[in-house]
Amino acid sequence: MTALYELSLRDGFSRDDVLGTIRLRWTEPGASRESSLAQEITTYDLAARFREADPTFRLDAVVAATAAILRSEDGPRISDLRDIVDVVREDGGLPATDQVHDFVDLLERMADLRD
């Protein structure tokens, strides 16, 4: 599972300020004990721009934005899909796999649909 959170930072944060702590708990299939992990997130961990973020994070964000548009109560807006395609074209840098290529191709075809 992937969870994405959008943060709006106020002015005045320094490069090593702690934003929060991520805590994960899970149990491996067949295991009897729970595992856990805690990691502080600082402003240093953040990319200044989308194109500077990790390629897998960029893919996750593109897929999540596409899903949000497609499940909109008002129905998908082609212009919003075009915005996502523009970001993918401009910034690129997504993982170079067949599945990613197929997803981007589908996204471009959906954006080319006419109302």
Biopython code that builds the backbone (N, CA, C, O; Angstrom):
import numpy as np
from Bio.PDB.StructureBuilder import StructureBuilder

atoms = [
    (1, "MET", "N", (0.837, -1.156, 0.000)),
    (1, "MET", "CA", (0.000, 0.000, 0.000)),
    (1, "MET", "C", (0.895, 1.236, 0.000)),
    (1, "MET", "O", (1.945, 1.262, 0.642)),
    (2, "THR", "N", (0.465, 2.238, -0.720)),
    (2, "THR", "CA", (1.175, 3.507, -0.759)),
    (2, "THR", "C", (0.249, 4.597, -0.260)),
    (2, "THR", "O", (-0.902, 4.679, -0.687)),
    (3, "ALA", "N", (0.735, 5.426, 0.632)),
    (3, "ALA", "CA", (-0.039, 6.563, 1.124)),
    (3, "ALA", "C", (0.711, 7.835, 0.775)),
    (3, "ALA", "O", (1.904, 7.959, 1.054)),
    (4, "LEU", "N", (0.011, 8.776, 0.167)),
    (4, "LEU", "CA", (0.604, 10.057, -0.182)),
    (4, "LEU", "C", (-0.070, 11.144, 0.640)),
    (4, "LEU", "O", (-1.294, 11.171, 0.761)),
    (5, "TYR", "N", (0.722, 12.027, 1.196)),
    (5, "TYR", "CA", (0.201, 13.143, 1.978)),
    (5, "TYR", "C", (0.764, 14.433, 1.411)),
    (5, "TYR", "O", (1.952, 14.528, 1.103)),
    (6, "GLU", "N", (-0.097, 15.410, 1.280)),
    (6, "GLU", "CA", (0.346, 16.716, 0.826)),
    (6, "GLU", "C", (0.511, 17.619, 2.039)),
    (6, "GLU", "O", (-0.396, 17.756, 2.859)),
    (7, "LEU", "N", (1.676, 18.228, 2.137)),
    (7, "LEU", "CA", (1.954, 19.142, 3.232)),
    (7, "LEU", "C", (2.134, 20.544, 2.681)),
    (7, "LEU", "O", (2.772, 20.733, 1.645)),
    (8, "SER", "N", (1.579, 21.517, 3.363)),
    (8, "SER", "CA", (1.807, 22.922, 3.039)),
    (8, "SER", "C", (2.630, 23.501, 4.175)),
    (8, "SER", "O", (2.128, 23.687, 5.283)),
    (9, "LEU", "N", (3.887, 23.783, 3.900)),
    (9, "LEU", "CA", (4.784, 24.274, 4.932)),
    (9, "LEU", "C", (4.694, 25.788, 5.053)),
    (9, "LEU", "O", (4.579, 26.502, 4.057)),
    (10, "ARG", "N", (4.749, 26.257, 6.278)),
    (10, "ARG", "CA", (4.805, 27.690, 6.515)),
    (10, "ARG", "C", (6.241, 28.160, 6.322)),
    (10, "ARG", "O", (7.175, 27.359, 6.368)),
    (11, "ASP", "N", (6.409, 29.439, 6.111)),
    (11, "ASP", "CA", (7.748, 30.016, 6.011)),
    (11, "ASP", "C", (8.483, 29.833, 7.330)),
    (11, "ASP", "O", (7.873, 29.739, 8.395)),
    (12, "GLY", "N", (9.788, 29.785, 7.236)),
    (12, "GLY", "CA", (10.591, 29.747, 8.446)),
    (12, "GLY", "C", (11.119, 28.380, 8.830)),
    (12, "GLY", "O", (11.781, 28.258, 9.861)),
    (13, "PHE", "N", (10.854, 27.346, 8.046)),
    (13, "PHE", "CA", (11.406, 26.035, 8.361)),
    (13, "PHE", "C", (12.873, 25.994, 7.948)),
    (13, "PHE", "O", (13.242, 26.493, 6.884)),
    (14, "SER", "N", (13.690, 25.406, 8.781)),
    (14, "SER", "CA", (15.089, 25.217, 8.399)),
    (14, "SER", "C", (15.245, 23.839, 7.772)),
    (14, "SER", "O", (14.331, 23.016, 7.830)),
    (15, "ARG", "N", (16.386, 23.595, 7.183)),
    (15, "ARG", "CA", (16.627, 22.378, 6.402)),
    (15, "ARG", "C", (16.519, 21.102, 7.226)),
    (15, "ARG", "O", (16.279, 20.037, 6.658)),
    (16, "ASP", "N", (16.687, 21.170, 8.531)),
    (16, "ASP", "CA", (16.655, 19.944, 9.339)),
    (16, "ASP", "C", (15.529, 19.927, 10.368)),
    (16, "ASP", "O", (15.583, 19.154, 11.325)),
    (17, "ASP", "N", (14.517, 20.761, 10.190)),
    (17, "ASP", "CA", (13.356, 20.727, 11.089)),
    (17, "ASP", "C", (12.577, 19.424, 10.895)),
    (17, "ASP", "O", (12.404, 18.954, 9.770)),
    (18, "VAL", "N", (12.115, 18.853, 11.996)),
    (18, "VAL", "CA", (11.319, 17.622, 11.948)),
    (18, "VAL", "C", (9.870, 17.981, 11.636)),
    (18, "VAL", "O", (9.258, 18.800, 12.321)),
    (19, "LEU", "N", (9.331, 17.354, 10.588)),
    (19, "LEU", "CA", (7.936, 17.572, 10.197)),
    (19, "LEU", "C", (7.005, 16.594, 10.895)),
    (19, "LEU", "O", (5.843, 16.905, 11.157)),
    (20, "GLY", "N", (7.514, 15.435, 11.186)),
    (20, "GLY", "CA", (6.689, 14.419, 11.822)),
    (20, "GLY", "C", (7.422, 13.092, 11.860)),
    (20, "GLY", "O", (8.586, 13.001, 11.467)),
    (21, "THR", "N", (6.749, 12.087, 12.324)),
    (21, "THR", "CA", (7.306, 10.745, 12.410)),
    (21, "THR", "C", (6.360, 9.773, 11.721)),
    (21, "THR", "O", (5.159, 9.763, 11.990)),
    (22, "ILE", "N", (6.903, 8.971, 10.845)),
    (22, "ILE", "CA", (6.149, 7.908, 10.179)),
    (22, "ILE", "C", (6.330, 6.635, 10.995)),
    (22, "ILE", "O", (7.452, 6.227, 11.293)),
    (23, "ARG", "N", (5.218, 6.020, 11.348)),
    (23, "ARG", "CA", (5.274, 4.757, 12.083)),
    (23, "ARG", "C", (4.531, 3.691, 11.282)),
    (23, "ARG", "O", (3.386, 3.886, 10.876)),
    (24, "LEU", "N", (5.192, 2.581, 11.067)),
    (24, "LEU", "CA", (4.603, 1.460, 10.332)),
    (24, "LEU", "C", (4.581, 0.234, 11.230)),
    (24, "LEU", "O", (5.508, -0.010, 12.001)),
    (25, "ARG", "N", (3.505, -0.530, 11.113)),
    (25, "ARG", "CA", (3.399, -1.822, 11.790)),
    (25, "ARG", "C", (2.878, -2.826, 10.782)),
    (25, "ARG", "O", (1.990, -2.511, 9.990)),
    (26, "TRP", "N", (3.421, -4.027, 10.806)),
    (26, "TRP", "CA", (2.961, -5.049, 9.890)),
    (26, "TRP", "C", (3.320, -6.425, 10.436)),
    (26, "TRP", "O", (4.168, -6.572, 11.317)),
    (27, "THR", "N", (2.655, -7.407, 9.890)),
    (27, "THR", "CA", (2.953, -8.799, 10.195)),
    (27, "THR", "C", (3.159, -9.515, 8.873)),
    (27, "THR", "O", (2.288, -9.506, 8.003)),
    (28, "GLU", "N", (4.298, -10.120, 8.736)),
    (28, "GLU", "CA", (4.609, -10.892, 7.533)),
    (28, "GLU", "C", (3.692, -12.115, 7.473)),
    (28, "GLU", "O", (3.361, -12.696, 8.506)),
    (29, "PRO", "N", (3.283, -12.505, 6.259)),
    (29, "PRO", "CA", (2.470, -13.726, 6.145)),
    (29, "PRO", "C", (3.199, -14.913, 6.786)),
    (29, "PRO", "O", (4.373, -15.158, 6.509)),
    (30, "GLY", "N", (2.500, -15.625, 7.625)),
    (30, "GLY", "CA", (3.064, -16.794, 8.287)),
    (30, "GLY", "C", (3.873, -16.473, 9.539)),
    (30, "GLY", "O", (4.295, -17.381, 10.254)),
    (31, "ALA", "N", (4.091, -15.187, 9.807)),
    (31, "ALA", "CA", (4.868, -14.809, 10.995)),
    (31, "ALA", "C", (3.935, -14.664, 12.191)),
    (31, "ALA", "O", (2.759, -14.332, 12.041)),
    (32, "SER", "N", (4.468, -14.914, 13.359)),
    (32, "SER", "CA", (3.656, -14.790, 14.569)),
    (32, "SER", "C", (3.904, -13.462, 15.289)),
    (32, "SER", "O", (3.146, -13.078, 16.180)),
    (33, "ARG", "N", (4.977, -12.766, 14.891)),
    (33, "ARG", "CA", (5.304, -11.506, 15.556)),
    (33, "ARG", "C", (5.102, -10.317, 14.624)),
    (33, "ARG", "O", (5.311, -10.393, 13.413)),
    (34, "GLU", "N", (4.695, -9.239, 15.233)),
    (34, "GLU", "CA", (4.512, -7.997, 14.492)),
    (34, "GLU", "C", (5.866, -7.285, 14.356)),
    (34, "GLU", "O", (6.687, -7.312, 15.273)),
    (35, "SER", "N", (6.080, -6.662, 13.222)),
    (35, "SER", "CA", (7.267, -5.843, 13.006)),
    (35, "SER", "C", (6.845, -4.383, 12.992)),
    (35, "SER", "O", (5.691, -4.061, 12.714)),
    (36, "SER", "N", (7.791, -3.506, 13.296)),
    (36, "SER", "CA", (7.470, -2.079, 13.268)),
    (36, "SER", "C", (8.703, -1.282, 12.880)),
    (36, "SER", "O", (9.837, -1.755, 12.954)),
    (37, "LEU", "N", (8.433, -0.053, 12.465)),
    (37, "LEU", "CA", (9.493, 0.855, 12.038)),
    (37, "LEU", "C", (9.010, 2.269, 12.305)),
    (37, "LEU", "O", (7.841, 2.582, 12.079)),
    (38, "ALA", "N", (9.898, 3.118, 12.784)),
    (38, "ALA", "CA", (9.575, 4.533, 12.979)),
    (38, "ALA", "C", (10.695, 5.354, 12.355)),
    (38, "ALA", "O", (11.874, 5.050, 12.537)),
    (39, "GLN", "N", (10.322, 6.392, 11.621)),
    (39, "GLN", "CA", (11.314, 7.228, 10.947)),
    (39, "GLN", "C", (10.858, 8.680, 10.989)),
    (39, "GLN", "O", (9.742, 8.998, 10.578)),
    (40, "GLU", "N", (11.723, 9.560, 11.485)),
    (40, "GLU", "CA", (11.408, 10.988, 11.456)),
    (40, "GLU", "C", (11.553, 11.505, 10.028)),
    (40, "GLU", "O", (12.441, 11.084, 9.286)),
    (41, "ILE", "N", (10.674, 12.417, 9.661)),
    (41, "ILE", "CA", (10.729, 13.068, 8.357)),
    (41, "ILE", "C", (11.113, 14.527, 8.610)),
    (41, "ILE", "O", (10.457, 15.225, 9.383)),
    (42, "THR", "N", (12.171, 14.973, 7.956)),
    (42, "THR", "CA", (12.623, 16.354, 8.098)),
    (42, "THR", "C", (12.456, 17.090, 6.773)),
    (42, "THR", "O", (12.223, 16.473, 5.734)),
    (43, "THR", "N", (12.576, 18.386, 6.821)),
    (43, "THR", "CA", (12.485, 19.168, 5.583)),
    (43, "THR", "C", (13.607, 18.785, 4.629)),
    (43, "THR", "O", (13.462, 18.955, 3.419)),
    (44, "TYR", "N", (14.706, 18.281, 5.133)),
    (44, "TYR", "CA", (15.813, 17.830, 4.289)),
    (44, "TYR", "C", (15.387, 16.662, 3.392)),
    (44, "TYR", "O", (15.927, 16.490, 2.299)),
    (45, "ASP", "N", (14.415, 15.856, 3.856)),
    (45, "ASP", "CA", (13.946, 14.699, 3.092)),
    (45, "ASP", "C", (13.094, 15.085, 1.889)),
    (45, "ASP", "O", (12.849, 14.255, 1.014)),
    (46, "LEU", "N", (12.641, 16.334, 1.837)),
    (46, "LEU", "CA", (11.734, 16.769, 0.782)),
    (46, "LEU", "C", (12.497, 17.254, -0.439)),
    (46, "LEU", "O", (13.564, 17.858, -0.325)),
    (47, "ALA", "N", (11.935, 16.981, -1.606)),
    (47, "ALA", "CA", (12.485, 17.523, -2.842)),
    (47, "ALA", "C", (11.924, 18.933, -3.038)),
    (47, "ALA", "O", (10.754, 19.185, -2.750)),
    (48, "ALA", "N", (12.746, 19.830, -3.520)),
    (48, "ALA", "CA", (12.302, 21.208, -3.735)),
    (48, "ALA", "C", (11.314, 21.302, -4.892)),
    (48, "ALA", "O", (10.439, 22.168, -4.900)),
    (49, "ARG", "N", (11.456, 20.416, -5.863)),
    (49, "ARG", "CA", (10.593, 20.419, -7.041)),
    (49, "ARG", "C", (10.199, 18.983, -7.379)),
    (49, "ARG", "O", (10.910, 18.029, -7.065)),
    (50, "PHE", "N", (9.044, 18.865, -8.028)),
    (50, "PHE", "CA", (8.526, 17.547, -8.400)),
    (50, "PHE", "C", (9.551, 16.774, -9.228)),
    (50, "PHE", "O", (9.761, 15.583, -9.000)),
    (51, "ARG", "N", (10.184, 17.440, -10.179)),
    (51, "ARG", "CA", (11.148, 16.748, -11.061)),
    (51, "ARG", "C", (12.373, 16.252, -10.313)),
    (51, "ARG", "O", (13.111, 15.410, -10.826)),
    (52, "GLU", "N", (12.604, 16.766, -9.092)),
    (52, "GLU", "CA", (13.743, 16.329, -8.291)),
    (52, "GLU", "C", (13.389, 15.170, -7.357)),
    (52, "GLU", "O", (14.267, 14.599, -6.711)),
    (53, "ALA", "N", (12.123, 14.832, -7.291)),
    (53, "ALA", "CA", (11.678, 13.741, -6.410)),
    (53, "ALA", "C", (12.080, 12.395, -7.006)),
    (53, "ALA", "O", (12.384, 12.284, -8.194)),
    (54, "ASP", "N", (12.073, 11.393, -6.161)),
    (54, "ASP", "CA", (12.388, 10.028, -6.581)),
    (54, "ASP", "C", (11.429, 9.596, -7.695)),
    (54, "ASP", "O", (10.234, 9.882, -7.611)),
    (55, "PRO", "N", (11.928, 8.908, -8.747)),
    (55, "PRO", "CA", (11.067, 8.487, -9.858)),
    (55, "PRO", "C", (9.864, 7.649, -9.427)),
    (55, "PRO", "O", (8.786, 7.788, -10.006)),
    (56, "THR", "N", (10.023, 6.797, -8.440)),
    (56, "THR", "CA", (8.900, 5.982, -7.983)),
    (56, "THR", "C", (7.860, 6.855, -7.303)),
    (56, "THR", "O", (6.663, 6.619, -7.469)),
    (57, "PHE", "N", (8.284, 7.856, -6.542)),
    (57, "PHE", "CA", (7.343, 8.789, -5.936)),
    (57, "PHE", "C", (6.591, 9.556, -7.018)),
    (57, "PHE", "O", (5.378, 9.740, -6.917)),
    (58, "ARG", "N", (7.298, 10.002, -8.049)),
    (58, "ARG", "CA", (6.634, 10.736, -9.138)),
    (58, "ARG", "C", (5.571, 9.869, -9.788)),
    (58, "ARG", "O", (4.468, 10.339, -10.067)),
    (59, "LEU", "N", (5.899, 8.593, -10.034)),
    (59, "LEU", "CA", (4.914, 7.673, -10.618)),
    (59, "LEU", "C", (3.718, 7.527, -9.693)),
    (59, "LEU", "O", (2.575, 7.597, -10.146)),
    (60, "ASP", "N", (3.962, 7.323, -8.399)),
    (60, "ASP", "CA", (2.863, 7.190, -7.434)),
    (60, "ASP", "C", (1.965, 8.424, -7.465)),
    (60, "ASP", "O", (0.741, 8.303, -7.429)),
    (61, "ALA", "N", (2.568, 9.606, -7.531)),
    (61, "ALA", "CA", (1.796, 10.847, -7.540)),
    (61, "ALA", "C", (0.980, 10.986, -8.821)),
    (61, "ALA", "O", (-0.170, 11.424, -8.776)),
    (62, "VAL", "N", (1.558, 10.620, -9.957)),
    (62, "VAL", "CA", (0.848, 10.698, -11.239)),
    (62, "VAL", "C", (-0.333, 9.728, -11.242)),
    (62, "VAL", "O", (-1.430, 10.088, -11.671)),
    (63, "VAL", "N", (-0.117, 8.511, -10.770)),
    (63, "VAL", "CA", (-1.192, 7.514, -10.718)),
    (63, "VAL", "C", (-2.290, 7.971, -9.758)),
    (63, "VAL", "O", (-3.473, 7.839, -10.074)),
    (64, "ALA", "N", (-1.919, 8.507, -8.590)),
    (64, "ALA", "CA", (-2.912, 8.970, -7.621)),
    (64, "ALA", "C", (-3.720, 10.141, -8.178)),
    (64, "ALA", "O", (-4.936, 10.190, -7.996)),
    (65, "ALA", "N", (-3.062, 11.082, -8.851)),
    (65, "ALA", "CA", (-3.777, 12.225, -9.435)),
    (65, "ALA", "C", (-4.726, 11.757, -10.529)),
    (65, "ALA", "O", (-5.845, 12.259, -10.639)),
    (66, "THR", "N", (-4.287, 10.802, -11.336)),
    (66, "THR", "CA", (-5.147, 10.258, -12.390)),
    (66, "THR", "C", (-6.370, 9.582, -11.777)),
    (66, "THR", "O", (-7.491, 9.790, -12.239)),
    (67, "ALA", "N", (-6.159, 8.778, -10.742)),
    (67, "ALA", "CA", (-7.273, 8.089, -10.087)),
    (67, "ALA", "C", (-8.261, 9.092, -9.488)),
    (67, "ALA", "O", (-9.474, 8.895, -9.572)),
    (68, "ALA", "N", (-7.749, 10.161, -8.885)),
    (68, "ALA", "CA", (-8.635, 11.177, -8.293)),
    (68, "ALA", "C", (-9.500, 11.834, -9.359)),
    (68, "ALA", "O", (-10.679, 12.100, -9.127)),
    (69, "ILE", "N", (-8.921, 12.095, -10.521)),
    (69, "ILE", "CA", (-9.685, 12.692, -11.614)),
    (69, "ILE", "C", (-10.738, 11.714, -12.129)),
    (69, "ILE", "O", (-11.883, 12.102, -12.363)),
    (70, "LEU", "N", (-10.363, 10.468, -12.304)),
    (70, "LEU", "CA", (-11.295, 9.478, -12.855)),
    (70, "LEU", "C", (-12.449, 9.161, -11.916)),
    (70, "LEU", "O", (-13.536, 8.810, -12.375)),
    (71, "ARG", "N", (-12.235, 9.277, -10.608)),
    (71, "ARG", "CA", (-13.318, 8.957, -9.680)),
    (71, "ARG", "C", (-14.073, 10.198, -9.212)),
    (71, "ARG", "O", (-14.906, 10.113, -8.310)),
    (72, "SER", "N", (-13.791, 11.330, -9.809)),
    (72, "SER", "CA", (-14.472, 12.574, -9.440)),
    (72, "SER", "C", (-15.980, 12.404, -9.569)),
    (72, "SER", "O", (-16.467, 11.771, -10.506)),
    (73, "GLU", "N", (-16.711, 12.977, -8.617)),
    (73, "GLU", "CA", (-18.176, 12.890, -8.652)),
    (73, "GLU", "C", (-18.750, 13.554, -9.894)),
    (73, "GLU", "O", (-19.810, 13.159, -10.379)),
    (74, "ASP", "N", (-18.059, 14.555, -10.408)),
    (74, "ASP", "CA", (-18.522, 15.248, -11.613)),
    (74, "ASP", "C", (-18.054, 14.557, -12.888)),
    (74, "ASP", "O", (-18.344, 15.021, -13.991)),
    (75, "GLY", "N", (-17.344, 13.467, -12.743)),
    (75, "GLY", "CA", (-16.789, 12.770, -13.892)),
    (75, "GLY", "C", (-15.429, 13.347, -14.246)),
    (75, "GLY", "O", (-15.104, 14.474, -13.872)),
    (76, "PRO", "N", (-14.641, 12.567, -14.968)),
    (76, "PRO", "CA", (-13.293, 13.033, -15.315)),
    (76, "PRO", "C", (-13.337, 14.228, -16.261)),
    (76, "PRO", "O", (-14.139, 14.272, -17.194)),
    (77, "ARG", "N", (-12.469, 15.185, -16.006)),
    (77, "ARG", "CA", (-12.336, 16.326, -16.908)),
    (77, "ARG", "C", (-11.087, 16.109, -17.751)),
    (77, "ARG", "O", (-9.988, 15.930, -17.226)),
    (78, "ILE", "N", (-11.275, 16.128, -19.061)),
    (78, "ILE", "CA", (-10.175, 15.877, -19.980)),
    (78, "ILE", "C", (-9.060, 16.893, -19.767)),
    (78, "ILE", "O", (-7.883, 16.547, -19.875)),
    (79, "SER", "N", (-9.412, 18.139, -19.465)),
    (79, "SER", "CA", (-8.372, 19.157, -19.266)),
    (79, "SER", "C", (-7.463, 18.794, -18.095)),
    (79, "SER", "O", (-6.261, 19.053, -18.143)),
    (80, "ASP", "N", (-8.031, 18.194, -17.038)),
    (80, "ASP", "CA", (-7.209, 17.775, -15.904)),
    (80, "ASP", "C", (-6.261, 16.648, -16.303)),
    (80, "ASP", "O", (-5.104, 16.626, -15.884)),
    (81, "LEU", "N", (-6.751, 15.724, -17.105)),
    (81, "LEU", "CA", (-5.886, 14.648, -17.587)),
    (81, "LEU", "C", (-4.768, 15.211, -18.458)),
    (81, "LEU", "O", (-3.635, 14.732, -18.401)),
    (82, "ARG", "N", (-5.079, 16.213, -19.255)),
    (82, "ARG", "CA", (-4.046, 16.845, -20.085)),
    (82, "ARG", "C", (-2.977, 17.490, -19.204)),
    (82, "ARG", "O", (-1.792, 17.452, -19.534)),
    (83, "ASP", "N", (-3.395, 18.080, -18.087)),
    (83, "ASP", "CA", (-2.422, 18.680, -17.166)),
    (83, "ASP", "C", (-1.442, 17.620, -16.662)),
    (83, "ASP", "O", (-0.241, 17.876, -16.568)),
    (84, "ILE", "N", (-1.948, 16.445, -16.341)),
    (84, "ILE", "CA", (-1.079, 15.366, -15.865)),
    (84, "ILE", "C", (-0.138, 14.923, -16.976)),
    (84, "ILE", "O", (1.051, 14.713, -16.736)),
    (85, "VAL", "N", (-0.663, 14.778, -18.194)),
    (85, "VAL", "CA", (0.184, 14.400, -19.329)),
    (85, "VAL", "C", (1.288, 15.444, -19.522)),
    (85, "VAL", "O", (2.439, 15.092, -19.778)),
    (86, "ASP", "N", (0.936, 16.718, -19.398)),
    (86, "ASP", "CA", (1.936, 17.786, -19.542)),
    (86, "ASP", "C", (3.045, 17.645, -18.503)),
    (86, "ASP", "O", (4.221, 17.818, -18.827)),
    (87, "VAL", "N", (2.685, 17.335, -17.268)),
    (87, "VAL", "CA", (3.689, 17.148, -16.222)),
    (87, "VAL", "C", (4.596, 15.968, -16.568)),
    (87, "VAL", "O", (5.816, 16.052, -16.426)),
    (88, "VAL", "N", (3.991, 14.871, -17.021)),
    (88, "VAL", "CA", (4.776, 13.688, -17.370)),
    (88, "VAL", "C", (5.720, 14.012, -18.533)),
    (88, "VAL", "O", (6.879, 13.597, -18.523)),
    (89, "ARG", "N", (5.233, 14.744, -19.524)),
    (89, "ARG", "CA", (6.068, 15.098, -20.676)),
    (89, "ARG", "C", (7.181, 16.055, -20.291)),
    (89, "ARG", "O", (8.321, 15.889, -20.725)),
    (90, "GLU", "N", (6.860, 17.064, -19.475)),
    (90, "GLU", "CA", (7.851, 18.068, -19.087)),
    (90, "GLU", "C", (8.903, 17.510, -18.143)),
    (90, "GLU", "O", (10.103, 17.675, -18.364)),
    (91, "ASP", "N", (8.442, 16.852, -17.094)),
    (91, "ASP", "CA", (9.361, 16.415, -16.056)),
    (91, "ASP", "C", (9.881, 15.007, -16.284)),
    (91, "ASP", "O", (10.997, 14.682, -15.880)),
    (92, "GLY", "N", (9.076, 14.166, -16.930)),
    (92, "GLY", "CA", (9.515, 12.801, -17.209)),
    (92, "GLY", "C", (10.075, 12.137, -15.971)),
    (92, "GLY", "O", (9.553, 12.304, -14.868)),
    (93, "GLY", "N", (11.129, 11.393, -16.161)),
    (93, "GLY", "CA", (11.814, 10.790, -15.040)),
    (93, "GLY", "C", (11.061, 9.700, -14.323)),
    (93, "GLY", "O", (11.393, 9.372, -13.183)),
    (94, "LEU", "N", (10.044, 9.121, -14.966)),
    (94, "LEU", "CA", (9.341, 8.005, -14.344)),
    (94, "LEU", "C", (10.156, 6.734, -14.549)),
    (94, "LEU", "O", (10.972, 6.667, -15.468)),
    (95, "PRO", "N", (9.946, 5.728, -13.709)),
    (95, "PRO", "CA", (10.675, 4.465, -13.899)),
    (95, "PRO", "C", (10.468, 3.926, -15.323)),
    (95, "PRO", "O", (9.358, 3.969, -15.855)),
    (96, "ALA", "N", (11.528, 3.428, -15.920)),
    (96, "ALA", "CA", (11.481, 2.958, -17.305)),
    (96, "ALA", "C", (11.126, 1.474, -17.351)),
    (96, "ALA", "O", (11.990, 0.618, -17.540)),
    (97, "THR", "N", (9.818, 1.187, -17.173)),
    (97, "THR", "CA", (9.347, -0.189, -17.258)),
    (97, "THR", "C", (8.238, -0.261, -18.301)),
    (97, "THR", "O", (7.657, 0.762, -18.665)),
    (98, "ASP", "N", (7.946, -1.458, -18.778)),
    (98, "ASP", "CA", (6.863, -1.644, -19.743)),
    (98, "ASP", "C", (5.523, -1.211, -19.139)),
    (98, "ASP", "O", (4.696, -0.614, -19.829)),
    (99, "GLN", "N", (5.306, -1.511, -17.852)),
    (99, "GLN", "CA", (4.046, -1.145, -17.209)),
    (99, "GLN", "C", (3.885, 0.370, -17.137)),
    (99, "GLN", "O", (2.786, 0.880, -17.354)),
    (100, "VAL", "N", (4.947, 1.087, -16.840)),
    (100, "VAL", "CA", (4.878, 2.550, -16.782)),
    (100, "VAL", "C", (4.619, 3.106, -18.172)),
    (100, "VAL", "O", (3.810, 4.019, -18.339)),
    (101, "HIS", "N", (5.301, 2.560, -19.167)),
    (101, "HIS", "CA", (5.086, 3.007, -20.553)),
    (101, "HIS", "C", (3.635, 2.787, -20.945)),
    (101, "HIS", "O", (3.018, 3.668, -21.542)),
    (102, "ASP", "N", (3.082, 1.629, -20.620)),
    (102, "ASP", "CA", (1.680, 1.337, -20.943)),
    (102, "ASP", "C", (0.736, 2.294, -20.223)),
    (102, "ASP", "O", (-0.247, 2.749, -20.810)),
    (103, "PHE", "N", (1.021, 2.606, -18.962)),
    (103, "PHE", "CA", (0.172, 3.535, -18.215)),
    (103, "PHE", "C", (0.213, 4.921, -18.837)),
    (103, "PHE", "O", (-0.833, 5.543, -19.019)),
    (104, "VAL", "N", (1.397, 5.417, -19.164)),
    (104, "VAL", "CA", (1.524, 6.747, -19.761)),
    (104, "VAL", "C", (0.830, 6.777, -21.118)),
    (104, "VAL", "O", (0.197, 7.774, -21.464)),
    (105, "ASP", "N", (0.939, 5.699, -21.889)),
    (105, "ASP", "CA", (0.246, 5.618, -23.178)),
    (105, "ASP", "C", (-1.272, 5.695, -22.978)),
    (105, "ASP", "O", (-1.957, 6.415, -23.704)),
    (106, "LEU", "N", (-1.786, 4.967, -22.010)),
    (106, "LEU", "CA", (-3.222, 5.007, -21.701)),
    (106, "LEU", "C", (-3.635, 6.400, -21.247)),
    (106, "LEU", "O", (-4.673, 6.908, -21.672)),
    (107, "LEU", "N", (-2.840, 7.018, -20.396)),
    (107, "LEU", "CA", (-3.122, 8.368, -19.915)),
    (107, "LEU", "C", (-3.183, 9.356, -21.086)),
    (107, "LEU", "O", (-4.078, 10.199, -21.139)),
    (108, "GLU", "N", (-2.251, 9.255, -22.007)),
    (108, "GLU", "CA", (-2.248, 10.149, -23.174)),
    (108, "GLU", "C", (-3.472, 9.904, -24.049)),
    (108, "GLU", "O", (-4.064, 10.854, -24.560)),
    (109, "ARG", "N", (-3.856, 8.651, -24.227)),
    (109, "ARG", "CA", (-5.057, 8.363, -25.035)),
    (109, "ARG", "C", (-6.319, 8.891, -24.360)),
    (109, "ARG", "O", (-7.210, 9.411, -25.031)),
    (110, "MET", "N", (-6.400, 8.762, -23.032)),
    (110, "MET", "CA", (-7.571, 9.305, -22.322)),
    (110, "MET", "C", (-7.623, 10.822, -22.460)),
    (110, "MET", "O", (-8.698, 11.396, -22.636)),
    (111, "ALA", "N", (-6.465, 11.471, -22.380)),
    (111, "ALA", "CA", (-6.414, 12.929, -22.478)),
    (111, "ALA", "C", (-6.778, 13.412, -23.880)),
    (111, "ALA", "O", (-7.212, 14.552, -24.050)),
    (112, "ASP", "N", (-6.606, 12.560, -24.873)),
    (112, "ASP", "CA", (-6.927, 12.932, -26.250)),
    (112, "ASP", "C", (-8.412, 12.777, -26.578)),
    (112, "ASP", "O", (-8.860, 13.202, -27.644)),
    (113, "LEU", "N", (-9.179, 12.170, -25.664)),
    (113, "LEU", "CA", (-10.612, 12.002, -25.897)),
    (113, "LEU", "C", (-11.292, 13.362, -25.953)),
    (113, "LEU", "O", (-10.887, 14.304, -25.273)),
    (114, "ARG", "N", (-12.307, 13.444, -26.757)),
    (114, "ARG", "CA", (-13.068, 14.691, -26.854)),
    (114, "ARG", "C", (-14.363, 14.542, -26.078)),
    (114, "ARG", "O", (-14.925, 13.449, -26.003)),
    (115, "ASP", "N", (-14.847, 15.655, -25.492)),
    (115, "ASP", "CA", (-16.110, 15.618, -24.728)),
    (115, "ASP", "C", (-17.253, 15.167, -25.608)),
    (115, "ASP", "O", (-18.389, 15.074, -25.145)),
]
sb = StructureBuilder()
sb.init_structure("model")
sb.init_model(0)
sb.init_chain("A")
sb.init_seg("    ")
for serial, (resi, resn, name, xyz) in enumerate(atoms, 1):
    if name == "N":
        sb.init_residue(resn, " ", resi, " ")
    sb.init_atom(name, np.array(xyz, "f"), 0.0, 1.0, " ", f" {name:<3s}", serial, name[0])
structure = sb.get_structure()
